[in-house]
Amino acid sequence: MGDQGADGHDGVHALVEQVERLLHQRGERMTRPRRAVLAALAASGGHLTVEDVVAAVVDVDATVHRASVYRTLEALCGLGVVQHVHIGHGATAYHLVHDVTPHVHVQCTSCGAVVDLPADVLDAAATRMVEEAGFVLDPTHVALSGTCAGCASGPARAPSAS
C-alpha cells in the first residue's frame, strides 16, 4: 500500500490517505484509533498479534484505548486493508494488505518466522480437494507450519511438541 520514504512517514501518510478515501466512500471517517493502528502496522511491516498491535499503538498514540484497537482492527479487516491470519495454536496475527493478491502464510515452528507465499503454491492441493471432496480451499486465514530454511540448515534439534 505505498512505498515508505527514508523515514517511513511518507508511506504512512500515503497509507492513511488511501484508507481515508476508502472510508469516505463507505460514509465513514478516519479516526485517531484508525490512524494509530495503521501507523503501528505500517511501522512493523510484519504480522502482529493483537497484543503487539496494542503495544505498538501506545507508542503512536497513548490515548487510544485497547478496546478501540480491537474495533479498529475489525473495521480495517472489513475494509480489506488489514488481513487477519491464524498462526500457530490458534493465535491471530494482523498485517497490512499490500495488494489485492491472495497469499498463503507459512510459519516456522522453530523460530516463529511468518512468510508470505503466492497463493498458487497450493494450486495442486486446491484442485485435488475440489475433485475428490468438492471442498473449495481458502488458505488465506491460516498459516501452514513447517521449518524455515535457516532453522532447517541449523544444528539438529528435537521436534517441537504440538
N, C-alpha and C positions, 0 to 999 in steps of 0.2 A: 504494500500500500504506500508506495513512495519511498524515495531514497533519502537517507538521512545525510545532512551536511556534516562537516568535520566535527561539530559538537553535538550532533543529533537533534538539535532544536528545529532545524528546517524540516526534517522528516516528521517530527511530532506535530508541528504546526500544520503541515500539509495533510497529515492523517486526520487531525481534529477537524480541519476544514471539510475534508471529504465526508467524514461521518456526519458533520453538521448538515451538509447538503442532503444526505440520505435521511436524516431525522426530519428535516424540514419537509421533505417530500411526503413523509408519513404524518405530518401535522404534529411532530414532537419537537422538543428543543434540546440544545446542548446544555447539560447541567454541570456544575462543579464536579460531582462524583464521576460523571461520564468522562469528563476531560481528564481527571486524575487517573482513572483506570486505564484509559487509552495511553496516557503518558507512561504509566508504570509498565504496561505490556510492551510498548514500543522500546522502552529502555532495556528491558530484559532480553528481547529478541528470541525468547525460548518458550518453553512450556512450563507454566507456573501453576502450582496448586492454589486453591482459594486462599489459603493462609499466606502463601508467598505474595499473592496479589495484595492482600490486606496490608502486609508489612511494607510492600513497595509503595502503596498508595499513601501511607503515613509519611513517607519521605517526600512525596509530591505535595500533599495537602493534608496536614494533620487534623483538619476539622471534618474530614469525611468519615462517617460512621461505618462500622463493619457491615451493618445491615444494608447500607446504601451500596457497598461494594458488591454484595450478593445480588441485589436487584439490578444493578448496573450490568454485571456480567450476564445475567439472564436476558436483559434487554439487548445488549450488544450481540449476543448469540442469535437472538431472534431477528436482528437486523442483518445477520450474515457477516458481520465484521470480525467477530470473535468466534472461535470454534472450541468446543469442549471435547475432550477425549478421555476415556477411562484407561489409565495406565496402572500396571502392577496391582494386584489385590484390590481393585475397585477404586483406587484413588482417581480423582478427577483433576485434570490439568486444563488450563486455558491458554490459547495463543491467538495472535492476530492472524487473520486470513489475508495472506499477501496477494492472492489471486483467486480466481474462481475455480481453479483446477482441484478436484478432489485428490486427496493423497492418503497414503497409508502411513501409520505411525508404527515404529518398531522401538522397543526398549530393551536395553542391555540389562540382564538380570544380575550382572556382576557390579557394574559401575553406575547404573541407573540412567545412562545417557538415552535421550529420546531423539530419534532421527526420522525425518520425513522422507518418504519414498513415493515415486509416482504410483498412482492407483493401478496402472496397467500391470504392475508387478504381480498382481493376483488374478489377472485375466483368465488364465487356465483353470485355476481353482473355482472362480466365479462361474465359468462356463460349465464346468463339471457339476457344480451344485445345482444349477438350473436344470441341466439334463437329467441328473439322477434323482433329485429330490424336489424339483420345482421351487427351490429356495433361491431368492434373489439376495445376493450379498451386498451389505453396506459396511465396508471396512473402515469408515472414517471416524467412528466414535469409540473404537477400542484400539489398544496397541498390541501388536504381536510381540511376544517376548522371545529372547534368544541371547546370544553373546556377540558383542561388537568385535570388530577386527582387532582393536587394541587389547581387549581382555583375552580374546582367543589366542593371541600370539604371546601373551604373558606367561608367567610360571604356572604350572599345572595347579589346579585348586579343586577342592571338593565341590560338587554341585550344590547350589544354594537350596535350602529347604523351601518347599512350596506350601 
